[in-house]
Amino acid sequence: MKKILAAVLALIVALSLCAMAEEAVSYADYVAADLDSEVTITAYVQAHQSWWDGKVTIYAADQDGAYFLYEVPCSEEDAEKLVPGTKFTATGFKSEWSGEVELADISNFEILDDDTFVSEPVDVTDLLGKDELIEKMNQKVAFKGMTVEPSTIEGDENEYAFLFNWDGSGEEGNDLYFNVSKDGQTFTFTVESYLCGQDTDVYKAVEMLNVGDVIDLEGFLYWYNGANPHITAVTAAE
């Protein structure tokens, strides 16, 4: 009997440790977690890229911050359920790629239905070019009063308001890259085609830009060797 009791107690302890390991951390604890450590988060879908080959990449947030989940294993049927505001829990490894902090190698992903949350864009115009901007990584953000600057292609003397791919080597349907400036500083923004394809309003709006246009923008503050926002909305500046 004592042996049986000891085995039961050991099993309870093991199950408790497993539950603790899978307990979702707060955003602050996620930020503090070491790179390459396994963490579980609970957050809300804000947008996602196109489903492909059993995976979907998600832009997510909670009330305290934001996350980028890279290639979440997911059926196409479940991907269709991931509308903005959808709550989920995910377990993966906190990773970094060219400055972008993301949750990758995800082993568990579960859609929850007890509540919803959609974040509002945070105006980060005044943080452009400042070290503090990185603290807003992956959040839904806004940029106000940005001026479209010319983009160039190596070996081409012409100037363009945008390029297909970062070097102009692409064609319609590929990512769009364009330069904008504020207070004498120029930054490169992107319309990620897997997030906002050529049939979306934002893709079409960037194709209509002219050098010198003054515009307001919204998007997710992705990071690639510096701020490289994935833009989801473009309008004429108010």
C-alpha positions as CSV (number, residue, x, y, z in Angstrom):
1,M,0.0,0.0,0.0
2,K,2.8,2.4,0.9
3,K,4.5,1.7,-2.5
4,I,1.2,2.4,-4.3
5,L,0.7,5.6,-2.3
6,A,4.2,6.8,-3.1
7,A,3.7,6.1,-6.8
8,V,0.5,8.1,-6.8
9,L,2.1,11.0,-5.0
10,A,5.0,10.9,-7.5
11,L,2.6,11.0,-10.4
12,I,0.7,13.9,-8.8
13,V,4.0,15.8,-8.4
14,A,5.0,15.1,-12.0
15,L,1.7,16.2,-13.4
16,S,1.9,19.4,-11.3
17,L,5.4,20.2,-12.6
18,C,4.1,19.7,-16.2
19,A,1.2,22.0,-15.5
20,M,3.6,24.6,-14.1
21,A,5.9,24.3,-17.1
22,E,3.0,24.9,-19.5
23,E,1.5,27.8,-17.5
24,A,1.3,31.0,-19.6
25,V,3.6,33.8,-18.7
26,S,2.8,37.5,-18.6
27,Y,4.1,39.8,-21.4
28,A,6.7,41.2,-18.9
29,D,8.0,37.7,-18.1
30,Y,8.1,36.9,-21.8
31,V,10.3,39.9,-22.4
32,A,12.5,38.9,-19.5
33,A,12.8,35.2,-20.6
34,D,16.1,34.1,-22.1
35,L,16.4,33.6,-25.8
36,D,16.0,29.9,-26.8
37,S,14.0,29.2,-23.7
38,E,10.6,27.4,-24.0
39,V,7.6,29.6,-23.0
40,T,3.9,29.4,-23.1
41,I,1.8,32.6,-23.9
42,T,-1.8,33.4,-24.0
43,A,-2.6,36.2,-26.5
44,Y,-5.0,37.4,-29.2
45,V,-4.7,37.3,-32.9
46,Q,-4.4,40.7,-34.5
47,A,-3.7,39.5,-38.1
48,H,-2.0,36.6,-39.8
49,Q,-0.2,35.8,-43.0
50,S,-1.4,33.4,-45.6
51,W,-1.8,29.8,-44.5
52,W,0.6,27.5,-46.3
53,D,1.8,23.9,-46.0
54,G,0.2,23.4,-42.6
55,K,1.5,26.6,-41.0
56,V,0.4,30.2,-40.4
57,T,2.4,33.1,-39.1
58,I,0.6,35.3,-36.6
59,Y,0.8,38.9,-35.4
60,A,-0.6,38.8,-31.8
61,A,-1.1,41.0,-28.8
62,D,-2.4,41.2,-25.3
63,Q,-3.3,44.2,-23.2
64,D,0.4,44.7,-22.3
65,G,2.4,44.1,-25.5
66,A,2.7,42.1,-28.7
67,Y,4.1,38.9,-30.2
68,F,5.2,37.5,-33.5
69,L,4.6,33.8,-33.9
70,Y,6.5,32.2,-36.7
71,E,5.0,29.3,-38.6
72,V,2.4,28.0,-36.2
73,P,1.4,24.4,-37.0
74,C,-2.3,24.8,-37.9
75,S,-4.9,23.2,-40.2
76,E,-6.3,25.4,-42.9
77,E,-9.7,25.0,-41.3
78,D,-8.4,26.4,-38.0
79,A,-6.5,29.2,-39.8
80,E,-9.8,30.5,-41.1
81,K,-10.9,30.8,-37.4
82,L,-8.1,33.2,-36.6
83,V,-9.9,36.4,-37.1
84,P,-8.7,39.6,-35.2
85,G,-9.5,39.2,-31.6
86,T,-9.3,35.4,-31.4
87,K,-7.7,34.2,-28.1
88,F,-5.2,31.4,-28.1
89,T,-2.5,29.7,-26.1
90,A,0.8,28.6,-27.7
91,T,4.0,27.0,-26.5
92,G,7.3,27.5,-28.3
93,F,10.8,28.9,-28.1
94,K,11.6,32.5,-27.7
95,S,13.9,33.2,-30.7
96,E,15.6,36.1,-32.4
97,W,16.2,36.6,-36.1
98,S,18.0,39.7,-37.4
99,G,16.7,41.6,-34.4
100,E,13.1,40.4,-34.6
101,V,12.1,38.6,-31.3
102,E,9.5,35.9,-32.1
103,L,8.0,32.7,-30.8
104,A,9.1,29.8,-33.0
105,D,9.4,26.0,-33.1
106,I,5.9,26.0,-31.7
107,S,4.9,22.6,-30.2
108,N,1.4,23.4,-29.0
109,F,-1.3,25.8,-30.2
110,E,-4.9,25.9,-29.0
111,I,-7.7,28.3,-29.9
112,L,-9.6,29.6,-26.8
113,D,-13.1,31.2,-26.9
114,D,-13.6,32.8,-23.5
115,D,-13.0,36.4,-24.6
116,T,-11.6,38.6,-27.4
117,F,-9.2,41.6,-27.7
118,V,-8.2,43.9,-30.6
119,S,-5.5,46.4,-29.9
120,E,-5.6,50.0,-31.1
121,P,-2.6,51.5,-33.0
122,V,-0.1,53.3,-30.9
123,D,1.3,56.5,-32.5
124,V,5.1,56.0,-32.5
125,T,5.9,58.8,-34.9
126,D,8.0,60.6,-32.3
127,L,10.0,57.5,-31.5
128,L,11.3,57.0,-35.1
129,G,15.1,56.9,-35.0
130,K,15.2,56.5,-31.2
131,D,16.3,53.5,-29.1
132,E,12.9,53.5,-27.3
133,L,11.1,52.4,-30.5
134,I,12.3,48.8,-30.1
135,E,10.1,48.6,-26.9
136,K,7.1,48.7,-29.2
137,M,8.3,45.7,-31.3
138,N,5.4,43.8,-32.9
139,Q,2.7,46.1,-31.7
140,K,0.1,47.6,-33.9
141,V,1.5,51.1,-34.5
142,A,0.7,54.4,-36.4
143,F,3.0,56.9,-38.2
144,K,1.6,60.4,-38.9
145,G,2.7,62.9,-41.5
146,M,5.3,60.8,-43.3
147,T,6.7,62.1,-46.7
148,V,7.3,59.6,-49.5
149,E,10.9,59.6,-50.6
150,P,12.4,58.2,-53.8
151,S,13.5,54.6,-54.0
152,T,16.2,53.6,-56.5
153,I,17.4,50.5,-58.3
154,E,21.1,49.8,-58.8
155,G,22.1,50.6,-62.3
156,D,18.8,52.5,-63.0
157,E,18.9,56.3,-63.0
158,N,15.1,56.6,-62.4
159,E,13.5,57.3,-59.1
160,Y,10.4,55.4,-57.9
161,A,7.8,55.8,-55.1
162,F,8.0,52.1,-54.3
163,L,9.8,48.9,-55.4
164,F,8.7,45.3,-55.9
165,N,11.0,43.6,-53.4
166,W,13.7,45.4,-51.6
167,D,16.0,45.8,-54.6
168,G,13.3,46.3,-57.3
169,S,13.8,42.8,-58.7
170,G,10.2,41.6,-58.2
171,E,6.9,42.1,-59.9
172,E,3.3,42.8,-58.9
173,G,2.3,40.4,-56.2
174,N,5.7,40.5,-54.4
175,D,6.4,42.6,-51.3
176,L,6.3,46.3,-51.7
177,Y,9.1,48.5,-50.3
178,F,9.0,52.2,-50.0
179,N,10.8,55.0,-48.2
180,V,9.3,57.6,-46.0
181,S,10.8,60.5,-44.0
182,K,10.1,62.5,-40.9
183,D,12.2,65.4,-39.5
184,G,15.0,64.7,-41.9
185,Q,15.3,61.0,-41.3
186,T,14.3,58.4,-43.9
187,F,12.9,54.9,-43.1
188,T,12.0,51.9,-45.2
189,F,8.5,50.4,-44.8
190,T,7.1,47.2,-46.3
191,V,3.8,45.8,-47.4
192,E,4.3,42.1,-46.7
193,S,2.5,40.3,-49.5
194,Y,1.7,37.3,-47.4
195,L,-0.1,39.6,-45.0
196,C,-1.6,42.1,-47.4
197,G,-1.6,40.8,-51.0
198,Q,-2.1,42.7,-54.2
199,D,-5.9,42.7,-54.0
200,T,-5.9,44.6,-50.6
201,D,-6.5,48.3,-50.2
202,V,-3.1,49.0,-48.7
203,Y,-1.3,47.2,-51.6
204,K,-3.2,49.2,-54.1
205,A,-2.7,52.5,-52.2
206,V,1.1,52.0,-52.1
207,E,1.1,51.4,-55.9
208,M,-0.6,54.7,-56.3
209,L,1.9,56.7,-54.2
210,N,4.0,59.5,-55.7
211,V,7.3,60.9,-54.3
212,G,6.4,63.8,-52.1
213,D,3.0,62.5,-50.9
214,V,2.4,63.1,-47.2
215,I,0.7,60.1,-45.7
216,D,-0.4,58.4,-42.5
217,L,0.3,54.8,-42.0
218,E,-0.6,51.8,-39.7
219,G,1.0,48.5,-39.4
220,F,2.8,46.0,-37.2
221,L,6.3,47.0,-35.9
222,Y,8.3,44.1,-37.3
223,W,12.1,44.3,-36.9
224,Y,14.7,43.4,-39.5
225,N,18.1,44.9,-38.6
226,G,16.2,47.8,-37.4
227,A,12.5,48.9,-37.6
228,N,10.9,47.4,-40.7
229,P,7.1,47.9,-40.2
230,H,4.7,45.7,-42.0
231,I,2.2,48.3,-43.2
232,T,-1.6,47.5,-43.3
233,A,-3.1,50.9,-44.0
234,V,-2.1,54.0,-45.9
235,T,-4.1,57.2,-46.1
236,A,-3.5,60.8,-47.1
237,A,-2.3,62.7,-44.1
238,E,-5.0,64.5,-42.2
